[in-house]
Amino acid sequence: MQFVRGAIPEQRHDEGEPEARCRSTDGALGGQRLLSEAAVKQMTSKETGDLVETSYGFGLSVANPPGTGYGHGGAYSTDMWVNSNRQFITVFMVQHNGFPGNGGKSDGVFKEAALAAFGQ
């Protein structure tokens, strides 16, 4: 699995963000089990009903279709996303309260560019 920090290859880092890395490996980190596989599955499975537009597990947003990814957005547009199919993690760190024009699409563009540049 490859982890990326920053937007240019010189800033690549193979250790990644520990919390996301632990979840992306079904609860293990550095060869040690920290969370049971059942706990990770429950955290990353849809727990909200069909009436809720955005799908959430326990503290994480969950991709649709289920099992393809999950993440957590923070204040001022920060975002961590695990692409389960590609075993790829992105961390988008910005501090912005409302992007002008098409700036709100920047997180999606960042994810696509990171996956194209560094994905497996």
Rosetta blueprint (number, residue, H / E / L):
1 M L
2 Q E
3 F E
4 V E
5 R L
6 G L
7 A L
8 I L
9 P H
10 E H
11 Q H
12 R E
13 H L
14 D L
15 E L
16 G L
17 E L
18 P H
19 E H
20 A H
21 R H
22 C H
23 R H
24 S H
25 T L
26 D L
27 G L
28 A E
29 L E
30 G L
31 G L
32 Q E
33 R E
34 L L
35 L L
36 S L
37 E H
38 A H
39 A H
40 V H
41 K H
42 Q H
43 M H
44 T L
45 S L
46 K L
47 E L
48 T L
49 G L
50 D L
51 L L
52 V L
53 E L
54 T L
55 S L
56 Y E
57 G L
58 F L
59 G L
60 L L
61 S E
62 V E
63 A L
64 N L
65 P L
66 P L
67 G L
68 T L
69 G E
70 Y E
71 G E
72 H E
73 G E
74 G L
75 A H
76 Y H
77 S H
78 T L
79 D E
80 M E
81 W E
82 V E
83 N E
84 S L
85 N L
86 R L
87 Q L
88 F E
89 I E
90 T E
91 V E
92 F E
93 M L
94 V L
95 Q L
96 H L
97 N L
98 G L
99 F L
100 P L
101 G L
102 N L
103 G H
104 G H
105 K H
106 S H
107 D H
108 G H
109 V H
110 F H
111 K H
112 E H
113 A H
114 A H
115 L H
116 A H
117 A H
118 F H
119 G L
120 Q L
